Structures are given as structure tokens and as C-alpha cells.
């Protein structure tokens, strides 16, 4: 009996250790994205994928893996590696779909699915828009329906519109509406200011773009891409 209890305790400690590692990995993903550490992001995503496969009925495990793939796709896009961006995004789509299949009432699951679908588009603008544009919009609209006060959902929908051409219902001006709504809900959302700056820059509104990038960096000074965008945007 004593041996059995010891084994049980050891097993429980091991399980707790794994859970703690997963939680730590999830908490660190944003920092890895900020540093553009693609190698670490891809390793984290693969590890979270493997962990989710061992608990296939845990929707949150698939969600965490999907988030990791989304950040990996985001960084690959920033580094202009379209092939890896598309691969990471499409891998994450599958994980997000699994999370929703288990629990279809969580706004963040739809948010990450919509984000991932949208991330395929810049890697493959025409075919990506045809295959994933509608899914991205529907998923993000669902996320906002479930949680209308989610600033992150508005940012995600805005990013989708930023990459989607006006012919498909997107465009920078439509994207800016979502970024401004996100800021109204969360004035400390660095991503909302970063992408608002990207939209202004796309419209050649450089002064406004620089102001938005500066505000983003004031909130999240470690974001390499925001700093790069500020440096590359002329004052006028």
C-alpha cells in the first residue's frame, strides 16, 4: 500500500510538473513573439501539440497549441517567410477546430481560429482569400458575438481586414474601425496601436502611423516588429 501511495504521489508530481511547464510555455509565447524567436515558438508549438494529443478531449490544450502556431505564423510573416507562415497557420487551424469541436461556446477559440485563417492570406493572397477569407470573417464575427467586449477579437478581425483586399470586403480603412474599437475597449492593448499604425502606413498617413507605433511601444517596449516599423516609417 505504501509503495502504491508513493508511486501515486510521484505520478501526481510529474503530472503537476508537466502542467506547470505547459502553463509557463503558454505565458512565455507572447514574449517569444515579441523577440521574433521563431525557432523557440515552433518548438513550443510542437510540444504543445504533442501534449494536446495525449489529452485529446481537453479543448484548452488544443487552444494553447493553436495560439503557439498563430504566433509562429505571425513571426514568419514579419520575417517574410511566406511558406513557413502558411504551414504554421494551417497547422494551427486544425488545432483550433479541435478545440471548437469539443467546446463551441468559447469566444477565444473562435478568435484564434479566425486569426489563423487570416494568417494564411498574406502567405497566399488569392487562393488563401478564397479558401480562408470567409472562414476567418465568420469565426471572428462569432468570437465578437460571444464576447462583444473582447479587444483581442476586434484586433484579430482588423488584422484579417488589413490583409484582405477591398474586393473581398477588407482593406485598411475597414481594419482601422476594428483597431479603434479595440482601443476603446482596452486602451493598453499594444497590438491594437501597432496594427492601427500599420493601417495608417498602408494609407500613406505616416505621421499618424508613427504616433500609433510610438504608443504601442510605450505599452510593449520589447516588440521588435513595432520598433522596426517605427524606424522604417518616415516622419512625413
N, C-alpha and C positions, 0 to 999 in steps of 0.2 A: 504493500500500500504506500509506504514511504517513498519507494523508488518511483512508483507511478505518479505521486504528487510532485516529486522533483522534476520528472520529465514534463509534467503538465506545466509547471512553473517556468521551466526553461523554454518550452514551446510558446508560452504566453509572452515571455520576454522577447523572444525572437520576433513574434508577430507584431508586438508593440514597436520594436526597433524598425521593422520594415515599414510600418505605418508612419512612424516619425520621419523616416527617410523620404517617403513619398510626399509627406506634408512639406518637408524642408525643400524638396525639389520643386514643388509647385510654387512655394513662396519665392524661390530664387529665379523662377523663369523670367519674370519681368526685368530683373537686374541683368540677366544674360542677354536679353533682347536689347536693353539699353546700351550694353557694351558691344553689341553686334557679335557676340560669341557664338557663331553658327555651329561650330563643332560641338560645343557643350550642349547647345539646345537640341541638336539632333540626337546626341547620346541620351539626354534626358527624355526626349520624346520616345525613343525606342525602349528605354527602361520602363517608362510609364505604360507603354503599350503592352509590354510583356507582363507587367503586374496586373493590368486590367484583364488580360487573357486568363489569368489564374482565378479571377473573381468575376466571371463574365456577366453576372446578374447585378453587379454594382454599377449603377449608372454614373455615379460620380467619378469612378475610376476611369471610365471611357471619356468623360468630360475633361478630366485633368490631362489625359493623353492628347485629346483634341486641342486643348489650349497650347500645349507644348509644340505641336505640329504647326499651329497657327503662327506662333512666334518665330518658328524656324522658317516658315514661308515668308513672313514679313521681312526678316533679316535678309533672306536670299533675294527678295525683290529690291531691297535697299542696295544690295551689292550687285544688282543687275545680273543675277544668275537665274534666268527665267526657267531653265529646265528643273533645277532643284526646287525652285519656288512652287512650280506646278506639282511636282512629285510630293512635296511635303503637304501642300494644301489638299490634294486628292486623298492622301493617306489620312489626314485629319478629318476629312468629310465622313469617311467610313466610321471613324470612332464617334463622331458627334451623332451620326444616325443611330448608332447602337445605344447611346445614352438616351436619345429621344424615344427609341422603341421600348425602352424599359420604363421611362417616366416622361411622358409627353406634356407635363404641366410646369416645367421649369424654364423660365424665360432665358436664363443664361445658356441653356443647352441650344436653344434656337439661335441665340446671338452668336455663339461660336460656329454653329453650322453655317449661318448666313455669312459670317466673316470669312470662313474657309472657302465657301463657294465663290465669294467675291474675289478672293486672292488668286483664283485660277485665271481670272480675266486678264490682268496685266501681263501674265506669262503667255497667254494665247488669246489676244483681244477678240478676234472674230468668232472662232469656234468656242472659246471659253464663254463669251457673252451668250451665244446661242444655247450652250449646254447648261450653263450655271447661272446666267443672269436672272432668270425668273425665279429659280430656287433661292438665290441669295435674297432677293426682294421679299419673297413670301416668308422666308424664315425670319428675317429681321422685322418685318411687319408683325409677325406672330410674337416675337420677343417683346416688342413695344406694347402689343395688345395685352400680354400677360403682366408686364411691368412698365407702365407708362412713365414712371419716374426714373428709369434706368438711363443715366447719362451715357454709359458704355454702349448701350444698344443704339442710341442715336449717333454716336461716333461711328460705330460699325456700319450703320446704314449710310452715313455720309461718305465713308471711305468707298463703299460699294458704288455710290453715285459718282464719286470722283473718278473712278476708273472706268465706269460705264459711259459710253458715248451718249450724247443727247438723243441720237436716233433710237436708243434703247431706253429712253426715259431718265438718263443720268445727266452728267455734266457738272461742272464746278459750281455753278450758281445754285443748283438744287442741293448739292453737297453742303454748301455753306449754311443753308437753312437748318440742316440737322446738327452741324457743329455748333451753331449759335444756340440751338435748343439744348444741346448737351451742356454748354457753359451755363445756361440759365438754371439748369438743374444741379450742376456741380461746378462751381467757379474755380475749383482746384484740380480740374481734370486736365492734366498736361497734354494728353493725346488730342483733346478737342482743340486746344490752341495750336498744336503742331499741325493738325490737318486743316484747320482754318487758314493757317499760313500757307499750306500747300495749295489750297484753292485760290487764295489771293494771288499767289505766284503764278498759277496757271492762267489766271486772267490778266497777268502783267501788272498787277497792283502791288508793286514792290514795297512801297512804304508800309502798307497795311500788312503785307506778308512778314516783313522784318519785325514789326510790332508784335504780331502773333507768335512768331518763333521765340522772341525775347521773353514773352510771358510764359511760354511753355518751358523754357529753360530755367526760369525763375522758380518754377514748381518742381521740375525734374532736371537738375543740372547735369546729370550723368548720361543723358540721352545723346549719344554720338550723332545720330542722324539729324536731330533737331539742330545741333550745333553746326553740322555740315551745311544744312540748308540755309541757316542764317549767314554763314560765311560766303555762300555762293550767290546770295541774293543782293543785287546792287541796291544802293541807298535810294536811287530814283528809278 
